[in-house]
């Protein structure tokens, strides 16, 4: 089944100069393996195509069940040089969580949030 990452992971982001640093953390070891397979640097680059002008690097952090992505040339020069609304990459965590990936049946999912619940 195809699901947004927000159903199986959480994320943090920030900046390193003109690069956005996005951490994606799996809800379980089983989900981490799905993330390793499905969330490639190429896929993240395509997802952030309108923002990221440079390359995307992916780093695996298995002891934290996390992947870290560096989106180079994505902040218009960085916080002090850019006219972008989010020149420090703080919203890129939310941006990655809407990326949809294939998730095998039987994976334990986080409940969907309902704004009026």
Backbone as numpy.savetxt, mean C-alpha at the origin, in Angstrom:
# Nx Ny Nz CAx CAy CAz Cx Cy Cz
-11.72 -14.93 -4.88 -12.56 -13.76 -4.88 -11.67 -12.52 -4.88
-12.15 -11.45 -5.44 -11.41 -10.20 -5.53 -11.88 -9.27 -4.41
-10.90 -8.78 -3.61 -11.21 -7.92 -2.47 -10.22 -6.77 -2.37
-10.65 -5.64 -1.78 -9.70 -4.57 -1.52 -8.79 -4.95 -0.36
-7.57 -4.45 -0.38 -6.60 -4.76 0.67 -7.11 -4.39 2.06
-7.98 -3.41 2.17 -8.48 -3.00 3.48 -9.23 -4.10 4.22
-9.63 -5.15 3.53 -10.31 -6.28 4.17 -9.34 -7.27 4.79
-8.03 -7.19 4.44 -7.08 -8.20 4.92 -5.78 -7.63 5.47
-5.66 -6.30 5.44 -4.40 -5.69 5.86 -4.63 -4.27 6.34
-3.60 -3.71 6.93 -3.63 -2.27 7.24 -2.33 -1.67 6.72
-2.25 -0.34 6.71 -1.11 0.32 6.08 -0.72 1.59 6.82
0.54 1.98 6.63 1.09 3.23 7.15 1.90 3.84 6.03
1.98 5.15 6.00 2.82 5.78 4.98 3.41 7.08 5.49
4.44 7.51 4.80 5.12 8.75 5.12 6.03 9.12 3.97
7.08 9.87 4.27 7.94 10.33 3.19 9.41 10.20 3.54
10.19 10.08 2.51 11.64 10.11 2.58 12.09 11.01 1.43
12.13 12.32 1.66 12.46 13.26 0.59 11.36 13.28 -0.44
11.68 12.92 -1.68 10.69 12.90 -2.76 10.11 11.51 -2.98
10.35 10.59 -2.04 9.79 9.24 -2.15 8.75 9.03 -1.06
7.67 8.39 -1.43 6.65 8.00 -0.47 6.99 6.59 0.02
6.89 6.39 1.31 7.20 5.12 1.95 5.89 4.52 2.44
5.46 3.40 1.84 4.17 2.80 2.17 4.37 1.40 2.73
3.96 1.19 3.96 4.03 -0.12 4.59 2.67 -0.79 4.56
2.64 -2.05 4.15 1.41 -2.84 4.07 1.58 -4.03 5.01
0.71 -4.14 6.02 0.86 -5.15 7.06 -0.32 -6.12 7.02
-0.01 -7.41 6.88 -1.04 -8.45 6.77 -1.68 -8.73 8.12
-2.92 -9.15 8.10 -3.64 -9.52 9.31 -3.21 -10.89 9.86
-2.56 -11.71 9.03 -2.12 -13.04 9.47 -0.98 -13.53 8.58
-0.31 -14.59 9.01 0.77 -15.18 8.21 0.23 -15.71 6.88
-0.96 -16.27 6.91 -1.58 -16.79 5.69 -1.83 -15.65 4.69
-2.31 -14.54 5.19 -2.56 -13.38 4.32 -1.26 -12.78 3.83
-0.22 -12.80 4.64 1.08 -12.28 4.21 1.55 -12.99 2.93
1.35 -14.30 2.88 1.75 -15.05 1.69 0.94 -14.61 0.46
-0.33 -14.29 0.66 -1.16 -13.79 -0.44 -0.63 -12.43 -0.89
-0.30 -11.56 0.07 0.25 -10.25 -0.28 1.56 -10.38 -1.05
2.43 -11.27 -0.59 3.71 -11.48 -1.28 3.50 -11.86 -2.73
2.49 -12.67 -2.99 2.21 -13.15 -4.34 1.51 -12.07 -5.19
0.56 -11.39 -4.60 -0.32 -10.50 -5.38 0.12 -9.04 -5.46
0.76 -8.53 -4.44 1.06 -7.10 -4.39 2.53 -6.87 -4.77
2.76 -6.84 -6.05 4.11 -6.68 -6.59 4.44 -5.19 -6.75
5.72 -4.91 -6.92 6.14 -3.53 -7.18 5.48 -3.00 -8.45
5.36 -3.84 -9.46 4.75 -3.43 -10.72 3.27 -3.09 -10.53
2.60 -3.88 -9.73 1.17 -3.63 -9.49 0.96 -2.34 -8.71
1.82 -2.10 -7.73 1.73 -0.86 -6.94 2.06 0.34 -7.83
3.05 0.21 -8.69 3.40 1.28 -9.64 2.20 1.62 -10.52
1.52 0.60 -11.05 0.34 0.83 -11.89 -0.79 1.47 -11.08
-0.97 1.04 -9.85 -2.03 1.58 -8.99 -1.81 3.06 -8.70
-0.56 3.46 -8.53 -0.23 4.85 -8.22 0.31 5.59 -9.45
-0.10 5.18 -10.63 0.44 5.74 -11.88 0.31 7.26 -11.97
-0.77 7.82 -11.45 -0.97 9.26 -11.53 -0.10 10.03 -10.54
0.43 9.34 -9.55 1.20 9.98 -8.48 2.69 9.70 -8.61
3.03 8.46 -8.89 4.43 8.02 -8.86 5.07 8.13 -10.24
6.03 9.01 -10.36 6.73 9.23 -11.64 8.00 8.38 -11.75
8.49 7.85 -10.63 9.72 7.06 -10.63 9.43 5.58 -10.46
10.47 4.86 -10.07 10.33 3.41 -9.89 9.71 3.12 -8.52
9.22 1.90 -8.36 8.70 1.43 -7.09 9.57 0.25 -6.66
10.06 0.31 -5.43 10.83 -0.79 -4.85 9.98 -1.46 -3.78
10.10 -2.79 -3.69 9.39 -3.54 -2.66 10.39 -4.25 -1.77
10.16 -4.15 -0.47 10.98 -4.82 0.52 10.08 -5.72 1.36
10.50 -6.96 1.56 9.73 -7.91 2.37 10.25 -7.89 3.80
9.31 -7.86 4.75 9.65 -7.86 6.17 8.83 -8.97 6.83
9.24 -10.23 6.64 8.43 -11.36 7.08 8.19 -11.42 8.59
9.12 -10.98 9.40 8.91 -11.05 10.84 7.81 -10.10 11.31
7.46 -9.11 10.51 6.35 -8.20 10.81 5.13 -8.47 9.93
5.23 -9.50 9.09 4.17 -9.83 8.12 3.85 -8.61 7.24
4.91 -7.94 6.80 4.74 -6.67 6.09 5.53 -6.61 4.80
5.04 -5.77 3.91 5.75 -5.37 2.71 5.92 -3.86 2.80
7.07 -3.36 2.38 7.30 -1.92 2.37 7.61 -1.50 0.94
6.96 -0.46 0.49 7.14 0.05 -0.87 7.69 1.46 -0.82
8.71 1.70 -1.63 9.23 3.05 -1.82 8.78 3.50 -3.20
7.96 4.55 -3.24 7.46 5.12 -4.49 8.31 6.35 -4.79
9.33 6.16 -5.63 10.27 7.23 -5.94 9.63 8.27 -6.85
10.06 9.52 -6.66 9.57 10.65 -7.46 8.05 10.71 -7.43
7.50 10.71 -6.23 6.04 10.70 -6.10 5.50 11.87 -5.29
6.37 12.76 -4.81 5.90 13.83 -3.93 6.21 15.23 -4.46
6.49 15.34 -5.74 6.73 16.66 -6.32 7.90 17.40 -5.71
8.91 16.67 -5.26 10.08 17.28 -4.65 10.13 17.15 -3.15
9.02 16.76 -2.53 8.99 16.62 -1.07 8.28 17.78 -0.40
8.14 17.67 0.91 7.34 18.60 1.70 7.65 20.07 1.53
8.91 20.45 1.46 9.25 21.86 1.39 9.32 22.40 -0.03
9.32 21.52 -1.03 9.47 21.97 -2.42 8.20 21.84 -3.25
7.22 21.13 -2.76 6.08 20.77 -3.59 4.84 21.62 -3.32
4.04 21.79 -4.37 2.74 22.44 -4.23 1.61 21.41 -4.11
1.97 20.11 -4.06 0.98 19.06 -3.95 0.26 19.14 -2.60
-1.00 18.74 -2.58 -1.78 18.74 -1.34 -1.15 17.83 -0.29
-0.69 16.66 -0.71 -0.07 15.71 0.23 1.37 15.48 -0.18
2.22 16.47 0.05 3.62 16.38 -0.37 4.44 15.50 0.55
3.81 14.92 1.57 4.54 14.04 2.48 4.03 12.61 2.46
3.15 12.28 1.56 2.74 10.89 1.35 1.86 10.29 2.44
1.26 11.12 3.29 0.48 10.58 4.41 -0.78 9.84 3.95
-1.33 10.20 2.81 -2.56 9.55 2.34 -2.30 8.31 1.49
-1.05 8.03 1.18 -0.77 6.88 0.31 -1.11 5.55 0.97
-1.13 5.49 2.29 -1.57 4.27 2.97 -3.03 3.98 2.63
-3.87 5.00 2.71 -5.28 4.81 2.35 -5.41 4.45 0.88
-4.56 5.04 0.06 -4.60 4.76 -1.38 -4.31 3.32 -1.71
-3.34 2.71 -1.03 -3.01 1.31 -1.34 -4.11 0.36 -0.86
-4.82 0.74 0.20 -5.84 -0.15 0.77 -7.06 -0.34 -0.12
-7.23 0.49 -1.14 -8.35 0.29 -2.07 -7.96 -0.60 -3.25
-6.68 -0.95 -3.36 -6.22 -1.87 -4.41 -6.88 -3.23 -4.20
-7.49 -3.76 -5.26 -8.14 -5.07 -5.16 -7.22 -6.16 -5.66
-7.20 -7.28 -4.92 -6.38 -8.43 -5.30 -7.23 -9.70 -5.20
-6.73 -10.76 -5.81 -7.37 -12.07 -5.70 -6.99 -12.71 -4.37
-8.01 -13.13 -3.64 -7.81 -13.76 -2.33 -8.49 -15.13 -2.38
-7.76 -16.20 -2.00 -8.36 -17.53 -2.03 -9.55 -17.66 -1.07
-10.49 -18.49 -1.43 -11.61 -18.78 -0.53 -11.06 -19.37 0.76
-11.73 -19.11 1.86 -11.32 -19.67 3.14 -10.42 -18.75 3.97
-9.93 -17.66 3.38 -9.12 -16.70 4.14 -10.03 -15.96 5.12
-9.57 -15.80 6.34 -10.35 -15.06 7.35 -10.25 -13.57 7.04
-11.40 -12.95 6.86 -11.45 -11.55 6.47 -11.85 -10.66 7.63
-11.36 -9.44 7.60 -11.81 -8.41 8.52 -13.24 -8.05 8.12
-14.13 -7.83 9.07 -15.50 -7.46 8.71 -15.52 -6.14 7.92
-16.46 -6.04 6.99 -16.61 -4.79 6.25 -17.13 -3.74 7.20
-16.65 -2.51 7.02 -17.17 -1.44 7.86 -18.37 -0.83 7.18
-19.35 -0.52 7.97 -20.58 0.09 7.48 -20.72 1.46 8.14
-20.79 2.54 7.36 -20.81 3.87 7.95 -22.03 4.15 8.83
-23.11 3.42 8.62 -24.32 3.68 9.42 -24.59 2.59 10.44
-23.63 1.76 10.71 -23.84 0.65 11.66 -23.72 1.13 13.09
